Amino acid sequence: MLDPSILEVCYRRARMRAPALERELRLQSSAWEPWLVYADWLSERDDVRGRLIALEHHRATTRLRPDEV
């Protein structure tokens, strides 16, 4: 069984919302700037999705070395 404190952290993270940022993402879904702002917001709250967005940005905008492919 999962530790109740872990469940509480997961529940709190699921409730975190940023309506203004989310609205911008819907309006400009193909622009990186709102996504990077959202990534920072998530990272500041220790949400791993922020790192995932940053990695996706790196992959999409940087020429990857062979060991990164």
C-alpha positions in Angstrom: 0.0 0.0 0.0 1.2 3.5 -0.8 2.3 5.8 2.0 -0.5 8.3 2.8 1.9 11.2 2.7 2.8 10.3 -0.9 -0.9 10.2 -1.9 -1.3 13.6 -0.3 1.5 15.1 -2.4 0.1 13.6 -5.5 -3.4 15.0 -4.7 -2.0 18.5 -4.0 -0.1 18.5 -7.3 -3.1 17.3 -9.2 -5.1 20.3 -7.8 -2.4 22.9 -8.8 -3.8 25.1 -11.5 -2.6 28.1 -13.4 -5.7 29.2 -15.3 -4.1 32.2 -17.1 -1.1 30.1 -18.2 -3.4 27.3 -19.3 -5.5 29.7 -21.3 -2.4 31.0 -23.1 -1.4 27.4 -23.9 -4.8 26.8 -25.5 -4.6 30.0 -27.5 -0.9 29.6 -28.6 -0.4 25.9 -28.4 2.4 25.8 -31.1 4.4 28.7 -29.5 7.2 27.8 -27.1 7.1 30.9 -24.9 3.9 30.1 -23.0 5.0 26.5 -22.6 8.4 27.5 -21.1 6.6 29.9 -18.7 4.4 27.0 -17.7 7.4 24.7 -17.4 9.0 27.2 -15.0 5.8 27.5 -13.0 5.6 23.7 -12.7 9.3 23.3 -11.8 9.0 25.9 -9.1 6.4 23.6 -7.5 8.6 20.5 -7.9 6.4 19.1 -10.6 8.4 16.9 -13.0 6.2 17.9 -15.9 8.2 21.2 -16.0 11.4 19.3 -16.7 9.6 17.2 -19.3 8.5 20.4 -21.2 12.0 21.8 -20.9 13.5 18.6 -22.4 10.9 18.6 -25.2 11.8 22.2 -26.0 15.5 21.2 -26.1 14.8 18.3 -28.4 12.7 20.4 -30.7 15.0 23.5 -30.9 18.5 22.1 -30.6 20.5 19.9 -33.0 21.1 16.8 -30.9 24.4 15.0 -30.6 24.4 11.3 -31.6 24.4 10.3 -27.9 21.2 12.3 -27.3 19.1 10.6 -29.9 
